[in-house]
């Protein structure tokens, strides 16, 4: 059987770029931008999986295209590339939900710290489905070559079965790239703005004793969604915590003094701005007296969870604000 050493080396180099160079360079760029960090174990696994992928790709192109060996190795290589992409976008890290990636941006005063959790399960399965369809093309071609028989399907007219899988795989690939492009465009056109001032509602119950007072803060935010996808099923949690306190007996440090959980918003439509959305946080009665009488630094934390274009997103924002006693 004729072998193709030149093709094997050429595709080995190209595969090394795809499996090793691109992801490792991407990891370093993202890490240097302080957007995301990758564990050494994850990087090592990518290197090992990538080397195996390069070897499989080289073996695929060692034999001419019209041989059973080539088609069978092409089948194995395509399945393997699907598994590789599932690992890249889905991950198999123990204790971490499948497909979950975290982006952390530290606080640069006066800007808040931001962390984002992305659930990329849909992307992982789309890549795996695309690879599976293309792999079936090579498997059918291997059977056809070995049996010297052509398999066809008939839908109004007759089509070669392997060509059907090839067309379906190509269409799904175009859909995935179009989906990626729309995600990038839409993601760059999303905005979440928290107003600098807070609404304040203090009821002293017409008594000089602050122990029977009620107190609440209202946070206002705007959502700008100029992307092509609507934001569905958004849930917002807001918390106020003490960071430092001038009187720790009245107002302890590192303590949640008020929170408002599970504030639901059914939809933020595409190509729209939804301004002045309010969330009211009721201060815990235990800490109202200390809150009214003590200077402190508070941490304002907001968690925004939603599904956007099939991706699960959790945005966490933390901002430190000074608090001056009112009494």
Protein Blocks (a to p, Z undefined) as FASTA:
>chain_A
ZZdfklmmmmmmmmmmmmmmmmmmmmmmmmmnomaccdfklmmmmmmmmmmmmmmmmmmm
mpcfkbfklmmmmmmmmmmmmmmmmmmmnopaehiaehiacdddddddfbdcddddddfk
lmmmmmmmmmmmmmmmmmmmmmmmmnopacdddehiacdfklmmmmmmmmmmmmmmmmmm
mmmmmmmmgccdddfbdcddddehhpablklpccddddddddddfbfbdcehiacddddd
dfbdcblklmcghiafbdcehiacfbacehiacehiacdddddfklmmmmmmpccddddd
ddddddeehiacddddddddddddfZZ
